[in-house]
Amino acid sequence: MSKRLFLLWTDSYTDLQKMASEQVYKILFFLQSAAFTLFIINYSQDSSLVLKPVRKLTDKTQCGCTNGTREIFQNTSVNASVDPFRRGPLSNCSLYDIKKRPGVVMLTTANLAYVDVVLNMLESVKRVGICINTTVIAEDPKAFNLLSTYAKGDPAVLVQKTDSGEMDVIEHSRGHRSQYYGIMNKRQAYFLSLLEKGFEVLFTDSDTFWFRDPFPHFQGDFDICLRGHTPTRIVKKTDFCAGFIYLKPTKVTIQFVKAWIAILDNSRKKGSYPADQTVMNGLLKGDKPVHVNIKMLDADLFPWGPTFFDPKWQKQNHSTVVMHAASIRGHPAKLKKFREFGMWLVNVTIPPVPDKKQN
């Protein structure tokens, strides 16, 4: 009898173990499901996902950052039921990817003539594998419509219409200053609006091509990071390029950009359109209205077009991070060089525009 009782007890104990294990698995499955559901609700409960601005800098005398937030869902193509892991067509990035880099916005602009160049730049960023909250400001309705079509449903790329007056759809020569420099002289107000909300801003011209991640080069204590014509900053001698520039939301940066905008606006009111870069360099050389802490980008890592496309320079095997086709003047010349070096990655059809004589 004792042997039979022992066997019965053993079987009962085994059954109890199985039941306990099943209950544990059910509880774990329930907790996992609940966690995932809460995660989805966190992303989807509102029609707008907001990104926190960059945290305040440690130097309180330099900061002056604000506590604003910025919605990245301002187009009707994205709704509350979007999958946080679904990747966008232009960026190959998801909401989950973008949230890993809060407080930073990449900004670029284009009229219709440069839509294809913007898309080529974004394709190079995509191939490097960088996910960054990106805003493209369209300077005319046709550019807005075309860019919106390509960016539809992409959580990383927000296309916005200009709020400071529409520009022509074609590329003008430098002689047509109100259009050529008019577009460039609007950009400062765009990134000032982000700086005042506490965001770090990378402004990039559309005619850049990315080979590596540039963000590790934007670390450290500085107000503005950009390329210069000399290896180091020589006071009152160095000229800088405004076409690829990283700005931190410090008091100094905001004060400097406001002064930059004021000069451009006053000139425009008088019918004059100076180059934004000329005005910027004049202020930097004169330490006006404040001294700006500049970080220099390495010229070999961030080359300009004429240097990069030089066969002799190419043979030196530089580890290029971002190439800016500055000084390669005009859309046709830029396109030719990009194609020649295998750097034209897109097939974009630009709608024809009426031919008209330029002043």
Secondary structure by P-SEA (a helix, b strand, c coil): caaaaaaaaaaaaaaaaaaaaaaaaaaaaaaaaaaaaaaaaaaccccbbbbbccccccccccccccbbbbbccccccccccccccccccccccccccccccccbbbbbbbccccaaaaaaaaaaaaaaccccbbbbbbccaaaaaaaaaaacccccbbbbccccbbbbcccccccccccccccccaaaaaaaaaaaabbbbbcccccccccccccccccccccccccccccccccccbbbbccbbbbcccaaaaaaaaaaaaaaaaaaaacccccaaaaaaaaaaacccccccccccccccccccccccccccccccccccbbbccccccaaaaaaaaaaacccccccccccccccccc
